[in-house]
Amino acid sequence: MAKEDLLTLDGLIDEILPDGRFRVLLENDHKIIAYTAGRMRRHRIRSVVGDRVQVEMTPYDLEKGRIIFRERTPGAGPGGGGPRRGNRR
């Protein structure tokens, strides 16, 4: 299948399921099961409930998808985004 045939939709992670899958609520109020793309796994990008994501879907199966992008949120990522404290002894 060509890359042009895929649908890309925005959604919100609603629930974390076993086996590295997520229940995603799309903007059009449909719920789908999505898994993390290999590139996100390789770079150890973690997703939690409430994250805004982009999901890639095939037009043949509108119940499953692949999470290809997680939007950055303040406080997420390395360091936690909290107040910094020095390493004093």
Phi and psi in degrees as GROMACS dihedral restraints (atoms count N, CA, C in turn):
[ dihedral_restraints ]
;  ai    aj    ak    al  type     phi  dphi    fc
    3     4     5     6     1   -74.2    20    10
    4     5     6     7     1   152.1    20    10
    6     7     8     9     1   -61.6    20    10
    7     8     9    10     1   -28.0    20    10
    9    10    11    12     1   -69.0    20    10
   10    11    12    13     1   -21.1    20    10
   12    13    14    15     1   -79.7    20    10
   13    14    15    16     1   -11.8    20    10
   15    16    17    18     1   -82.0    20    10
   16    17    18    19     1   146.8    20    10
   18    19    20    21     1   -97.3    20    10
   19    20    21    22     1   136.0    20    10
   21    22    23    24     1  -116.2    20    10
   22    23    24    25     1   121.1    20    10
   24    25    26    27     1  -128.1    20    10
   25    26    27    28     1   155.5    20    10
   27    28    29    30     1   -96.1    20    10
   28    29    30    31     1   148.2    20    10
   30    31    32    33     1  -158.2    20    10
   31    32    33    34     1  -175.9    20    10
   33    34    35    36     1  -131.0    20    10
   34    35    36    37     1   130.9    20    10
   36    37    38    39     1   -70.0    20    10
   37    38    39    40     1   123.0    20    10
   39    40    41    42     1  -100.1    20    10
   40    41    42    43     1   -35.0    20    10
   42    43    44    45     1  -156.9    20    10
   43    44    45    46     1   144.8    20    10
   45    46    47    48     1   -98.5    20    10
   46    47    48    49     1   126.9    20    10
   48    49    50    51     1  -107.1    20    10
   49    50    51    52     1   163.6    20    10
   51    52    53    54     1   -64.0    20    10
   52    53    54    55     1   163.4    20    10
   54    55    56    57     1    72.8    20    10
   55    56    57    58     1    23.3    20    10
   57    58    59    60     1    72.7    20    10
   58    59    60    61     1    25.8    20    10
   60    61    62    63     1  -110.0    20    10
   61    62    63    64     1   162.1    20    10
   63    64    65    66     1  -136.6    20    10
   64    65    66    67     1   148.3    20    10
   66    67    68    69     1   -96.0    20    10
   67    68    69    70     1   122.4    20    10
   69    70    71    72     1  -115.9    20    10
   70    71    72    73     1   131.7    20    10
   72    73    74    75     1   -95.5    20    10
   73    74    75    76     1   114.4    20    10
   75    76    77    78     1   -79.5    20    10
   76    77    78    79     1   166.2    20    10
   78    79    80    81     1   -62.0    20    10
   79    80    81    82     1   -27.2    20    10
   81    82    83    84     1   -90.2    20    10
   82    83    84    85     1    21.0    20    10
   84    85    86    87     1    65.4    20    10
   85    86    87    88     1    20.7    20    10
   87    88    89    90     1   -94.4    20    10
   88    89    90    91     1   144.3    20    10
   90    91    92    93     1  -105.9    20    10
   91    92    93    94     1   133.8    20    10
   93    94    95    96     1  -132.1    20    10
   94    95    96    97     1   166.1    20    10
   96    97    98    99     1  -100.0    20    10
   97    98    99   100     1   128.5    20    10
   99   100   101   102     1  -132.5    20    10
  100   101   102   103     1   151.1    20    10
  102   103   104   105     1  -119.3    20    10
  103   104   105   106     1   161.7    20    10
  105   106   107   108     1   -78.5    20    10
  106   107   108   109     1   134.9    20    10
  108   109   110   111     1   -65.4    20    10
  109   110   111   112     1   153.6    20    10
  111   112   113   114     1   -60.0    20    10
  112   113   114   115     1   -35.7    20    10
  114   115   116   117     1   -65.9    20    10
  115   116   117   118     1   -37.3    20    10
  117   118   119   120     1   -69.0    20    10
  118   119   120   121     1   -38.0    20    10
  120   121   122   123     1   -65.0    20    10
  121   122   123   124     1   -41.6    20    10
  123   124   125   126     1   -62.8    20    10
  124   125   126   127     1   -37.5    20    10
  126   127   128   129     1   -91.6    20    10
  127   128   129   130     1     8.5    20    10
  129   130   131   132     1    55.2    20    10
  130   131   132   133     1    44.5    20    10
  132   133   134   135     1   -85.8    20    10
  133   134   135   136     1   116.9    20    10
  135   136   137   138     1   -95.0    20    10
  136   137   138   139     1   146.7    20    10
  138   139   140   141     1  -122.4    20    10
  139   140   141   142     1   143.1    20    10
  141   142   143   144     1  -129.2    20    10
  142   143   144   145     1   168.9    20    10
  144   145   146   147     1   -60.4    20    10
  145   146   147   148     1   132.5    20    10
  147   148   149   150     1   100.4    20    10
  148   149   150   151     1    -9.3    20    10
  150   151   152   153     1   -72.3    20    10
  151   152   153   154     1   141.0    20    10
  153   154   155   156     1   -86.7    20    10
  154   155   156   157     1   130.9    20    10
  156   157   158   159     1  -134.9    20    10
  157   158   159   160     1   160.8    20    10
  159   160   161   162     1  -105.8    20    10
  160   161   162   163     1   132.4    20    10
  162   163   164   165     1  -117.8    20    10
  163   164   165   166     1   134.9    20    10
  165   166   167   168     1  -103.5    20    10
  166   167   168   169     1   130.6    20    10
  168   169   170   171     1  -133.2    20    10
  169   170   171   172     1   153.4    20    10
  171   172   173   174     1   -91.0    20    10
  172   173   174   175     1   145.7    20    10
  174   175   176   177     1   -69.3    20    10
  175   176   177   178     1   -10.4    20    10
  177   178   179   180     1   -85.7    20    10
  178   179   180   181     1   -26.2    20    10
  180   181   182   183     1  -134.0    20    10
  181   182   183   184     1    99.3    20    10
  183   184   185   186     1   -90.2    20    10
  184   185   186   187     1    14.2    20    10
  186   187   188   189     1  -106.2    20    10
  187   188   189   190     1   -10.6    20    10
  189   190   191   192     1  -128.4    20    10
  190   191   192   193     1   154.1    20    10
  192   193   194   195     1  -158.5    20    10
  193   194   195   196     1   177.1    20    10
  195   196   197   198     1  -125.2    20    10
  196   197   198   199     1   127.0    20    10
  198   199   200   201     1   -78.0    20    10
  199   200   201   202     1   118.1    20    10
  201   202   203   204     1  -108.9    20    10
  202   203   204   205     1   -14.3    20    10
  204   205   206   207     1  -155.9    20    10
  205   206   207   208     1   134.6    20    10
  207   208   209   210     1  -113.8    20    10
  208   209   210   211     1   123.6    20    10
  210   211   212   213     1   -69.2    20    10
  211   212   213   214     1   140.3    20    10
  213   214   215   216     1   -70.4    20    10
  214   215   216   217     1   139.1    20    10
  216   217   218   219     1  -122.8    20    10
  217   218   219   220     1   148.2    20    10
  219   220   221   222     1   -60.4    20    10
  220   221   222   223     1   134.3    20    10
  222   223   224   225     1    90.9    20    10
  223   224   225   226     1    -4.9    20    10
  225   226   227   228     1   -96.3    20    10
  226   227   228   229     1   156.2    20    10
  228   229   230   231     1    99.7    20    10
  229   230   231   232     1  -169.8    20    10
  231   232   233   234     1   -60.3    20    10
  232   233   234   235     1   137.3    20    10
  234   235   236   237     1    89.7    20    10
  235   236   237   238     1   -17.1    20    10
  237   238   239   240     1    77.0    20    10
  238   239   240   241     1   -13.2    20    10
  240   241   242   243     1    75.0    20    10
  241   242   243   244     1     4.2    20    10
  243   244   245   246     1   -81.3    20    10
  244   245   246   247     1  -179.4    20    10
  246   247   248   249     1   -64.2    20    10
  247   248   249   250     1   139.2    20    10
  249   250   251   252     1   -84.4    20    10
  250   251   252   253     1   141.0    20    10
  252   253   254   255     1  -127.7    20    10
  253   254   255   256     1   143.2    20    10
  255   256   257   258     1   -71.7    20    10
  256   257   258   259     1   159.1    20    10
  258   259   260   261     1   -90.2    20    10
  259   260   261   262     1    69.0    20    10
  261   262   263   264     1   -84.8    20    10
  262   263   264   265     1   149.6    20    10
